[in-house]
Amino acid sequence: MISPHPDEEPAEHRRFARYLQALEAVAEADEADLVATVLRDQDATMADSAVGRHLDRRAADLLTEPRFTAWAQTMTEVIADRDFLTLRLREWTLLRTIAQGKPWAAEELTGATDWFQRMAATTQIVSPKALRLLAERGRTRRVRNAASRQLRHRDQPK
């Protein structure tokens, strides 16, 4: 729909920007409450998108830190009724598991979303075992090629 005032930004766009700004600046102790508040927005798609970006940023920042587990548990409770966000957080947890060298099943990796497979194939901290699996059985050519490149890069003398 074309606005009669082309310079006027839709209200949900302004709220989205404010949410992203608030989520980036929120204190750790207030994060769960703010995420819950954002998820109560009348525009569920926009709210999910803002929280999804926040989860991606925070998970990436915390991925190798011990605090990740407690953070993920707290976020799991807050986003429990949001399928997309729950899946995304579950996949970040799987990436952490693989990066830490903890046990994981091949089916978890090969059955994961395209987003996850691309992320795992391009992340420096993923194990050679996971990269080999993605190089052979990644869902898309893009994933298979990225995983193969990572493996070749790791095999090169430094």
Secondary structure in CASP SS format (residue, H / E / C, confidence):
PFRMAT SS
TARGET T0000
AUTHOR 0000-0000-0000
METHOD secondary structure of the structure
MODEL  1
M C 1.00
I C 1.00
S C 1.00
P C 1.00
H C 1.00
P C 1.00
D C 1.00
E C 1.00
E C 1.00
P C 1.00
A H 1.00
E H 1.00
H H 1.00
R H 1.00
R H 1.00
F H 1.00
A H 1.00
R H 1.00
Y H 1.00
L H 1.00
Q H 1.00
A H 1.00
L H 1.00
E H 1.00
A H 1.00
V C 1.00
A C 1.00
E H 1.00
A H 1.00
D H 1.00
E H 1.00
A H 1.00
D H 1.00
L H 1.00
V H 1.00
A H 1.00
T H 1.00
V H 1.00
L H 1.00
R C 1.00
D C 1.00
Q C 1.00
D C 1.00
A H 1.00
T H 1.00
M H 1.00
A H 1.00
D H 1.00
S H 1.00
A H 1.00
V H 1.00
G H 1.00
R H 1.00
H H 1.00
L H 1.00
D H 1.00
R H 1.00
R H 1.00
A H 1.00
A H 1.00
D H 1.00
L H 1.00
L C 1.00
T C 1.00
E C 1.00
P C 1.00
R H 1.00
F H 1.00
T H 1.00
A H 1.00
W H 1.00
A H 1.00
Q H 1.00
T H 1.00
M H 1.00
T H 1.00
E H 1.00
V H 1.00
I C 1.00
A C 1.00
D C 1.00
R C 1.00
D H 1.00
F H 1.00
L H 1.00
T H 1.00
L H 1.00
R H 1.00
L H 1.00
R H 1.00
E H 1.00
W H 1.00
T H 1.00
L H 1.00
L H 1.00
R H 1.00
T H 1.00
I H 1.00
A H 1.00
Q C 1.00
G C 1.00
K C 1.00
P C 1.00
W C 1.00
A C 1.00
A H 1.00
E H 1.00
E H 1.00
L H 1.00
T H 1.00
G C 1.00
A C 1.00
T C 1.00
D H 1.00
W H 1.00
F H 1.00
Q H 1.00
R H 1.00
M H 1.00
A H 1.00
A H 1.00
T H 1.00
T C 1.00
Q C 1.00
I C 1.00
V C 1.00
S C 1.00
P H 1.00
K H 1.00
A H 1.00
L H 1.00
R H 1.00
L H 1.00
L H 1.00
A H 1.00
E H 1.00
R H 1.00
G C 1.00
R C 1.00
T C 1.00
R H 1.00
R H 1.00
V H 1.00
R H 1.00
N H 1.00
A H 1.00
A H 1.00
S H 1.00
R H 1.00
Q H 1.00
L H 1.00
R H 1.00
H H 1.00
R H 1.00
D H 1.00
Q C 1.00
P C 1.00
K C 1.00
END
